[in-house]
């Protein structure tokens, strides 16, 4: 069998190539260049050239043919242009997921097949198994054996056709062992640091990167006070509705995530909500849709004239508002994402400030103080029917069906307990514990034990 390994110059794909060679496959390596523009990148303009040089040395060391392919046109059209479009709408896309679906296992796969490849291998930390269902082969994606490096999330949009051609040689190996194998084989990439940032673009200054196509427009940054939620009709409706869905409504609904660290949220009994499947089944599609919507903030500020200084010069200021305060300016709401705390340039607060909402039309970003600010947490999200993707088509949910799965809404997030509710107007995910920073444009991914079953764009 002839296998093409996507060799990036990193240690993971290098060891994947080494293992394939040792296992007796007819292996060749191909390095793909997907990006030329250096505007907004933080590591200079020759990073890809260095990666290609290392990849070529690795191929020579292992003793396999090396090829180069330029897929920058496809990458710009199918990944980067999509990114710009999503950010312009106030959504936050995941380019790494798109890169795997549109480039590595599509454009790159086709280029490899032209060179005679039967399969394409990558250095992803995930596993693949093939089983038989109704007499037909069905491919399963399983989490990587290394819990600290599981990368199955990034493959959440692959199809059965793409998986049929995919190999993941290091999925059952932990990272330290990969490093050890690389050193033992004296591979040039053995000590190379893991890549960071946008897939094939690298680490970027995101606002500068986005300003290639999105204009900077100054707008207000508004801090939302806790008092806002006491009188917000929509927040109170969501709270009361969620409470009514509990098995025992008298215990009280949990509306805020119990915070541990940036990547972890508690799943303790005290932080969970025990929802009744019978009550959820009776909720209308319209009510579920309303439950899944983020709060839209509308805080109005009035001005007043006052006299200042010994000359009593007339000046204008905003009247105090119990619901919020304009605390700064920003360069464009499209450059910010829910849960962001860096780059806000806001001081004078005891705790960290986080973005809780963006209004693209009015060019306003709303922020809240502290990890447990009410605006950071939500319990329900929706995936539109057209954005729903099942890796296991044979397990696709039927309208009206409710299942319990493990879900994550971002890479490296610990799996969260949730109910998936399939309705005609979309798939709803109701979490046992409220989630921090649910962000439109990101991918929600669901698992049954360690098997990834499907995904959808929030």
C-alpha positions as CSV (number, residue, x, y, z in Angstrom):
1,X,0.0,0.0,0.0
2,X,1.3,3.4,-0.9
3,X,0.9,6.1,1.8
4,X,1.6,9.8,1.6
5,X,2.6,11.4,4.9
6,X,1.8,15.1,5.2
7,X,5.2,16.2,6.5
8,X,5.2,19.6,8.2
9,X,8.7,19.7,9.7
10,X,7.3,19.1,13.2
11,X,8.2,16.1,15.4
12,X,4.7,14.5,15.3
13,X,4.4,14.1,11.5
14,X,8.1,13.1,11.4
15,X,7.6,10.2,13.9
16,X,4.4,9.2,12.0
17,X,6.5,8.9,8.8
18,X,9.1,6.9,10.7
19,X,6.6,4.4,12.0
20,X,4.9,3.9,8.6
21,X,8.3,3.2,7.1
22,X,9.1,0.7,9.9
23,X,5.8,-1.0,9.4
24,X,6.6,-1.7,5.8
25,X,4.4,0.7,3.9
26,X,5.5,2.3,0.6
27,X,5.8,5.8,2.0
28,X,6.5,9.2,0.5
29,X,6.4,12.6,2.1
30,X,4.7,15.7,0.8
31,X,5.1,19.2,2.3
32,X,2.4,21.7,1.5
33,X,2.7,25.5,1.5
34,X,-0.6,27.1,2.3
35,X,0.4,30.7,3.0
36,X,2.6,33.4,1.5
37,X,1.4,36.7,3.1
38,X,3.3,37.6,6.2
39,X,1.2,40.6,7.3
40,X,0.1,40.1,11.0
41,X,2.4,37.1,11.6
42,X,4.7,37.3,14.6
43,X,7.7,35.1,13.5
44,X,8.9,36.8,10.4
45,X,8.6,35.9,6.7
46,X,10.6,32.7,6.3
47,X,9.0,30.3,8.9
48,X,7.5,28.0,6.2
49,X,10.9,27.9,4.4
50,X,12.5,26.7,7.6
51,X,9.7,24.1,8.1
52,X,10.2,22.8,4.6
53,X,13.9,22.5,5.1
54,X,13.5,20.5,8.2
55,X,10.8,18.3,6.6
56,X,13.1,17.6,3.7
57,X,15.9,16.6,6.0
58,X,13.6,14.3,7.9
59,X,12.5,12.6,4.7
60,X,16.1,12.1,3.7
61,X,17.0,10.7,7.2
62,X,14.1,8.2,7.0
63,X,14.9,7.4,3.4
64,X,11.6,8.3,1.7
65,X,10.8,10.4,-1.4
66,X,10.0,14.1,-0.7
67,X,7.6,16.3,-2.7
68,X,6.4,19.9,-2.4
69,X,2.9,21.2,-3.3
70,X,1.6,24.8,-3.2
71,X,-2.0,24.9,-2.0
72,X,-2.1,28.5,-1.0
73,X,-4.8,29.4,-3.5
74,X,-7.1,26.7,-2.2
75,X,-6.3,27.6,1.4
76,X,-7.1,31.3,0.9
77,X,-10.4,30.6,-0.9
78,X,-11.6,27.8,1.4
79,X,-10.2,28.7,4.8
80,X,-8.9,32.3,5.1
81,X,-11.7,34.0,3.1
82,X,-14.2,32.1,5.3
83,X,-12.4,33.4,8.4
84,X,-12.7,37.0,7.3
85,X,-16.3,36.5,6.4
86,X,-17.2,35.0,9.7
87,X,-15.3,37.6,11.8
88,X,-17.1,40.4,9.8
89,X,-20.4,38.9,11.0
90,X,-19.3,38.8,14.6
91,X,-18.6,35.1,14.7
92,X,-15.4,33.3,15.7
93,X,-14.4,30.5,13.2
94,X,-12.0,27.7,13.8
95,X,-9.6,27.6,10.9
96,X,-7.8,24.4,12.0
97,X,-11.1,22.4,11.7
98,X,-11.6,23.9,8.3
99,X,-8.0,23.2,7.2
100,X,-8.5,19.5,7.9
101,X,-11.8,19.3,6.1
102,X,-11.0,21.5,3.1
103,X,-7.2,21.1,2.7
104,X,-5.5,18.2,4.4
105,X,-8.2,15.6,3.6
106,X,-9.4,17.2,0.4
107,X,-7.0,19.3,-1.7
108,X,-3.9,17.7,-0.2
109,X,-5.5,14.2,-0.5
110,X,-6.2,14.8,-4.2
111,X,-2.6,16.0,-4.8
112,X,-1.3,12.9,-3.1
113,X,-3.6,10.6,-5.1
114,X,-2.1,12.1,-8.3
115,X,1.2,10.8,-7.1
116,X,-0.2,7.3,-6.6
117,X,-1.1,7.4,-2.9
118,X,-3.7,5.0,-1.6
119,X,-3.9,6.7,1.8
120,X,-2.9,9.9,3.5
121,X,-1.3,10.0,7.0
122,X,-0.9,12.9,9.4
123,X,0.6,13.4,12.8
124,X,-2.7,13.9,14.6
125,X,-3.1,12.5,18.1
126,X,-6.3,10.5,17.4
127,X,-7.2,6.9,16.5
128,X,-9.2,5.4,13.8
129,X,-11.1,2.1,13.8
130,X,-13.1,0.4,11.1
131,X,-16.2,-1.7,12.0
132,X,-18.9,-3.3,9.9
133,X,-22.5,-2.0,10.1
134,X,-25.2,-3.7,8.0
135,X,-22.5,-5.3,5.9
136,X,-20.7,-2.0,5.1
137,X,-17.5,-0.6,6.6
138,X,-17.9,2.3,9.0
139,X,-14.9,4.3,10.2
140,X,-14.7,5.6,13.8
141,X,-12.6,8.5,15.1
142,X,-11.4,7.8,18.7
143,X,-9.7,10.2,21.0
144,X,-5.9,10.0,21.1
145,X,-4.4,7.8,23.8
146,X,-2.5,10.9,25.2
147,X,-5.2,12.8,27.2
148,X,-3.1,15.9,27.1
149,X,-2.7,15.9,23.3
150,X,-6.0,14.5,22.0
151,X,-6.6,16.3,18.7
152,X,-9.8,14.5,17.6
153,X,-11.6,17.8,17.9
154,X,-9.8,19.2,14.9
155,X,-11.1,16.3,12.7
156,X,-14.8,16.8,13.7
157,X,-15.9,17.7,10.2
158,X,-14.4,14.8,8.3
159,X,-16.7,12.5,6.3
160,X,-16.7,8.7,6.0
161,X,-15.2,9.1,2.5
162,X,-12.3,11.2,3.9
163,X,-11.8,8.8,6.8
164,X,-11.6,5.9,4.5
165,X,-8.3,7.4,3.1
166,X,-6.9,8.6,6.5
167,X,-4.2,7.1,8.7
168,X,-3.1,8.4,12.2
169,X,0.1,6.5,13.1
170,X,0.8,8.2,16.4
171,X,-2.8,8.2,17.8
172,X,-2.0,5.5,20.3
173,X,1.3,7.0,21.5
174,X,1.8,9.6,24.2
175,X,3.8,12.8,23.4
176,X,6.9,12.0,25.5
177,X,7.2,8.6,23.7
178,X,7.0,10.5,20.3
179,X,9.9,12.7,21.4
180,X,11.8,9.7,22.6
181,X,11.3,7.9,19.2
182,X,12.4,11.0,17.3
183,X,15.6,11.3,19.4
184,X,16.4,7.6,19.1
185,X,16.1,7.9,15.3
186,X,18.1,11.1,15.4
187,X,15.4,13.0,13.4
188,X,16.2,16.7,12.7
189,X,12.8,17.6,14.2
190,X,13.3,15.8,17.5
191,X,13.8,19.0,19.5
192,X,11.5,21.3,17.4
193,X,8.9,23.1,19.4
194,X,5.2,22.4,18.7
195,X,3.6,24.9,16.2
196,X,1.1,27.4,17.5
197,X,-1.4,29.8,16.0
198,X,-3.6,29.5,12.9
199,X,-3.0,26.3,10.9
200,X,-0.3,27.0,8.3
201,X,-0.3,30.7,8.9
202,X,1.4,30.6,12.3
203,X,1.1,32.7,15.4
204,X,-0.6,36.0,14.4
205,X,-1.6,39.4,15.9
206,X,-5.2,38.7,15.1
207,X,-6.5,42.3,14.8
208,X,-3.6,43.2,12.5
209,X,-4.2,40.0,10.5
210,X,-7.9,40.7,10.2
211,X,-7.3,44.4,9.2
212,X,-6.1,43.1,5.9
213,X,-9.8,43.0,5.0
214,X,-11.8,44.4,7.9
215,X,-11.7,48.1,8.7
216,X,-10.9,49.5,12.1
217,X,-13.8,51.6,13.4
218,X,-13.7,53.0,16.9
219,X,-16.6,52.1,19.2
220,X,-17.6,52.0,22.8
221,X,-16.7,49.4,25.4
222,X,-19.5,49.0,27.9
223,X,-19.2,47.2,31.2
224,X,-22.3,45.4,32.3
225,X,-23.1,45.4,36.0
226,X,-24.7,42.6,37.9
227,X,-27.8,44.7,38.5
228,X,-28.6,44.4,34.8
229,X,-29.6,40.8,35.1
230,X,-32.0,41.5,38.0
231,X,-34.2,43.4,35.6
232,X,-33.4,41.7,32.2
233,X,-36.6,40.1,31.0
234,X,-34.9,37.6,28.7
235,X,-32.3,36.5,31.4
236,X,-35.1,36.0,34.0
237,X,-37.2,34.0,31.5
238,X,-34.3,31.7,30.7
239,X,-33.5,31.2,34.4
240,X,-37.1,30.4,35.2
241,X,-37.6,28.1,32.2
242,X,-34.4,26.2,33.0
243,X,-35.5,25.9,36.6
244,X,-38.9,24.5,35.6
245,X,-37.1,21.7,33.6
246,X,-35.2,20.4,36.7
247,X,-36.2,17.0,38.1
248,X,-36.7,18.9,41.4
249,X,-37.2,22.6,40.7
250,X,-37.0,23.3,44.5
251,X,-33.2,22.8,44.5
252,X,-32.6,25.9,42.4
253,X,-31.0,26.3,39.0
254,X,-27.2,26.8,38.5
255,X,-26.7,29.7,36.0
256,X,-23.0,30.4,36.4
257,X,-20.0,28.2,35.7
258,X,-18.0,27.1,38.8
259,X,-14.5,28.3,37.7
260,X,-11.2,26.5,38.3
261,X,-8.9,27.6,35.5
262,X,-9.0,28.9,31.9
263,X,-9.4,25.4,30.4
264,X,-11.3,23.6,33.2
265,X,-14.8,23.9,34.7
266,X,-16.1,21.8,37.6
267,X,-18.4,18.9,37.1
268,X,-19.1,18.5,40.8
269,X,-22.6,17.6,42.0
270,X,-23.1,21.1,43.4
271,X,-22.4,22.6,39.9
272,X,-24.7,20.4,37.9
273,X,-28.3,20.8,37.0
274,X,-30.4,17.6,36.9
275,X,-32.9,18.1,34.0
276,X,-36.0,15.9,33.5
277,X,-36.1,14.3,30.0
278,X,-39.9,14.1,30.3
279,X,-40.2,17.9,30.8
280,X,-37.7,18.6,28.1
281,X,-39.7,16.5,25.6
282,X,-42.7,18.8,26.3
283,X,-40.8,22.0,25.6
284,X,-41.7,23.6,22.2
285,X,-39.2,24.2,19.4
286,X,-39.8,28.0,19.9
287,X,-39.0,27.8,23.6
288,X,-35.8,25.8,23.0
289,X,-34.7,28.3,20.4
290,X,-35.3,31.1,22.9
291,X,-33.4,29.2,25.5
292,X,-30.4,28.8,23.2
293,X,-30.1,32.5,22.3
294,X,-27.4,34.8,24.0
295,X,-28.6,37.8,25.9
296,X,-28.8,41.0,23.7
297,X,-27.7,43.9,25.7
298,X,-29.4,47.3,25.3
299,X,-28.1,49.8,27.9
300,X,-29.0,53.4,27.1
301,X,-26.9,56.3,28.5
302,X,-28.2,59.8,29.0
303,X,-26.0,62.9,29.2
304,X,-26.1,65.8,31.5
305,X,-24.5,69.3,31.5
306,X,-22.3,70.3,34.5
307,X,-20.0,73.1,35.4
308,X,-16.3,72.4,36.0
309,X,-13.4,74.3,37.5
310,X,-13.1,77.8,39.0
311,X,-14.3,79.3,35.7
312,X,-17.4,77.0,35.8
313,X,-16.9,75.9,32.2
314,X,-19.9,73.9,30.9
315,X,-19.1,70.3,30.1
316,X,-21.1,67.2,29.2
317,X,-21.0,63.8,30.8
318,X,-23.0,60.6,31.0
319,X,-25.4,60.2,33.9
320,X,-24.7,57.3,36.2
321,X,-26.5,54.1,35.1
322,X,-27.1,51.2,37.5
323,X,-26.9,48.7,34.6
324,X,-23.5,49.7,33.1
325,X,-20.9,52.2,32.2
326,X,-18.9,53.2,29.1
327,X,-15.3,52.3,30.3
328,X,-13.3,52.6,27.1
329,X,-13.0,52.5,23.3
330,X,-12.1,49.7,20.9
331,X,-11.0,49.5,17.3
332,X,-13.9,47.4,15.9
333,X,-16.3,44.9,17.5
334,X,-15.5,42.3,14.8
335,X,-11.9,41.9,16.3
336,X,-13.2,40.6,19.6
337,X,-14.6,37.2,20.7
338,X,-16.7,36.0,23.6
339,X,-14.6,35.2,26.7
340,X,-11.6,37.3,25.5
341,X,-9.7,39.1,28.2
342,X,-6.4,40.1,26.5
343,X,-6.1,43.2,24.4
344,X,-8.9,45.2,26.0
345,X,-6.6,47.8,27.6
346,X,-9.0,48.4,30.5
347,X,-7.6,48.9,34.0
348,X,-9.0,49.9,37.4
349,X,-10.7,46.6,38.2
350,X,-10.0,44.1,41.0
351,X,-10.7,41.1,38.7
352,X,-10.1,40.3,35.1
353,X,-12.4,41.9,32.5
354,X,-13.9,39.6,29.8
355,X,-15.9,40.2,26.6
356,X,-19.4,38.9,27.2
357,X,-21.1,40.1,23.9
358,X,-20.4,42.0,20.7
359,X,-22.8,44.1,18.7
360,X,-21.5,44.3,15.1
361,X,-24.2,46.7,13.8
362,X,-23.8,49.2,16.6
363,X,-20.0,48.5,16.9
364,X,-20.2,47.9,20.7
365,X,-18.4,45.3,22.8
366,X,-19.9,44.5,26.2
367,X,-17.6,43.3,29.0
368,X,-18.0,42.0,32.6
369,X,-15.7,41.8,35.6
370,X,-14.7,38.4,37.0
371,X,-14.7,34.8,36.0
372,X,-18.2,34.3,37.4
373,X,-19.9,37.2,35.7
374,X,-23.4,36.1,34.7
375,X,-22.8,37.2,31.1
376,X,-20.0,34.6,30.6
377,X,-22.2,31.6,31.3
378,X,-24.9,29.9,29.2
379,X,-26.5,26.5,29.5
380,X,-28.0,25.9,26.0
381,X,-26.8,26.3,22.4
382,X,-28.2,25.5,19.0
383,X,-26.8,24.0,15.9
384,X,-28.8,24.9,12.7
385,X,-29.9,21.9,10.6
386,X,-27.6,22.9,7.7
387,X,-24.6,23.1,10.1
388,X,-25.1,19.7,11.5
389,X,-22.5,17.0,10.7
390,X,-22.6,13.4,11.8
391,X,-19.4,11.4,11.4
392,X,-21.4,8.3,12.2
393,X,-24.3,8.7,9.9
394,X,-25.7,5.4,11.1
395,X,-26.2,7.0,14.5
396,X,-27.8,10.3,13.4
397,X,-30.6,11.4,15.8
398,X,-34.2,11.5,14.7
399,X,-36.5,14.5,15.3
400,X,-37.8,14.4,18.8
401,X,-35.0,12.2,20.1
402,X,-33.0,13.1,23.2
403,X,-29.6,11.5,24.0
404,X,-26.9,12.0,26.6
405,X,-23.4,12.5,25.3
406,X,-20.1,14.2,26.3
407,X,-19.6,17.5,24.6
408,X,-16.8,20.1,24.2
409,X,-17.1,23.5,22.6
410,X,-13.4,24.2,22.2
411,X,-10.1,22.3,21.9
412,X,-8.6,21.1,25.1
413,X,-11.8,21.7,27.1
414,X,-12.6,18.7,29.3
415,X,-15.6,16.8,28.1
416,X,-18.9,18.1,29.5
417,X,-22.0,16.2,30.3
418,X,-25.0,17.3,28.2
419,X,-28.3,16.3,26.6
420,X,-28.6,16.5,22.9
421,X,-32.2,17.3,21.7
422,X,-33.0,16.9,18.0
423,X,-35.8,19.1,16.8
424,X,-37.0,20.1,13.3
425,X,-35.4,23.6,13.7
426,X,-32.0,22.3,14.9
427,X,-30.0,20.3,17.3
428,X,-30.0,21.7,20.9
429,X,-27.3,21.0,23.4
430,X,-28.3,21.5,27.1
431,X,-25.4,21.2,29.5
432,X,-25.6,19.9,33.0
433,X,-23.2,22.6,34.0
434,X,-23.4,26.2,32.6
435,X,-20.6,26.8,30.1
436,X,-18.2,29.7,29.9
437,X,-17.8,31.6,26.6
438,X,-20.1,29.8,24.2
439,X,-19.1,31.4,21.0
440,X,-21.0,31.6,17.7
441,X,-18.9,30.2,14.8
442,X,-17.0,27.7,16.9
443,X,-17.7,23.9,16.8
444,X,-19.6,21.9,19.3
445,X,-18.4,18.3,19.2
446,X,-20.0,15.3,20.9
447,X,-18.6,12.0,22.0
448,X,-19.9,8.6,23.2
449,X,-17.1,7.4,25.6
450,X,-14.0,8.1,23.5
451,X,-15.6,8.0,20.1
452,X,-16.3,11.3,18.3
453,X,-19.8,11.0,16.7
454,X,-20.5,14.4,15.2
455,X,-20.2,18.1,15.3
456,X,-21.9,21.4,14.4
457,X,-21.2,25.1,14.2
458,X,-22.7,27.0,17.1
